[in-house]
Amino acid sequence: MALLDARATLADGRLALAGALTATHVPALWAQIGRAQYRQLDLAAVSAADSAALAMLSRLQENNPQAEVVGLPTHLDALRQSYRLDSQLRFTA
C-alpha cells in the first residue's frame, strides 16, 4: 500500500522522507524541513514524487552540500535524470 501523506523524520544527522512527495504536500513539508541540517538524506520510503518534490530535494541538498543521498527510488531516479541532476540531487554542469 502506498503512503499517501508525506512525512519527515530528522534524527542523528539523518533526514528520512516517506510517503508521497508531491506538489500537494511539498509546501507543508518545506515549512517543516526547509532549514534542516543533516548528513544523510534517506529517500527509501518515498512512494511517489513529482517535479515540486525534486525542486525541494535539490534545494535541501544545496543547503547541505556534504550530505549523502541514500535509497533513491527508481521513479525518482528517472525524474532526476530528466532534470539533469546528479545522483546526489545536485545540478550538473
C-alpha positions in Angstrom: 0.0 0.0 0.0 1.4 3.4 -1.0 1.9 6.0 1.7 -0.4 8.9 0.9 0.9 11.6 3.2 4.5 12.9 3.2 6.4 12.6 6.4 9.9 13.7 7.6 12.0 12.4 10.4 15.2 14.1 11.5 17.4 12.2 13.9 21.2 11.6 14.4 22.1 13.6 11.3 19.7 11.6 9.1 16.7 13.2 7.4 14.3 10.4 6.3 11.4 11.3 4.0 8.4 9.0 3.4 5.2 8.9 1.5 4.0 10.9 -1.5 6.3 13.9 -2.1 4.0 15.9 -4.5 3.0 19.5 -5.1 0.1 18.9 -2.6 2.5 18.0 0.2 5.7 19.9 -0.6 4.7 23.3 0.9 3.9 21.9 4.3 6.9 19.6 4.2 9.2 22.5 3.2 7.9 24.6 6.1 8.9 21.7 8.4 12.3 20.8 7.0 13.5 23.7 4.8 16.3 24.6 7.2 17.2 21.1 8.3 20.8 20.3 8.7 21.7 16.6 8.1 24.5 14.3 6.8 22.3 11.7 5.1 19.1 12.1 3.1 17.1 8.9 3.1 14.5 8.6 0.4 13.9 4.8 0.5 10.3 5.2 1.8 9.2 7.8 -0.8 6.2 6.2 -2.6 5.7 9.0 -5.2 7.4 12.2 -6.3 6.9 15.0 -8.8 8.8 18.0 -10.0 7.9 20.0 -6.9 9.5 17.3 -4.8 12.6 17.3 -7.0 12.9 21.1 -6.6 12.6 20.8 -2.8 15.1 17.9 -2.6 17.6 19.8 -4.8 17.3 22.8 -2.6 17.8 20.7 0.6 20.9 19.3 -0.9 22.2 22.7 -1.9 21.8 23.7 1.7 23.6 20.5 2.9 26.5 20.2 0.3 28.2 17.3 2.2 25.1 15.2 2.6 24.7 11.8 1.0 21.5 10.7 -0.7 20.6 7.1 0.0 17.6 4.9 -1.0 16.8 6.9 -4.2 13.6 5.1 -5.6 13.6 4.2 -9.3 10.7 6.5 -10.1 12.5 9.4 -8.5 15.8 8.5 -10.2 14.2 8.7 -13.6 12.8 12.1 -12.8 16.2 13.2 -11.5 17.8 12.2 -14.8 15.3 14.2 -16.9 16.2 17.3 -14.9 19.9 16.7 -15.2 20.6 16.3 -11.6 23.4 14.1 -10.4 22.9 11.1 -8.1 23.1 13.4 -5.1 20.3 15.6 -6.5 22.6 18.5 -7.4 22.6 20.2 -10.8 25.3 19.1 -13.1 27.4 21.5 -15.3 
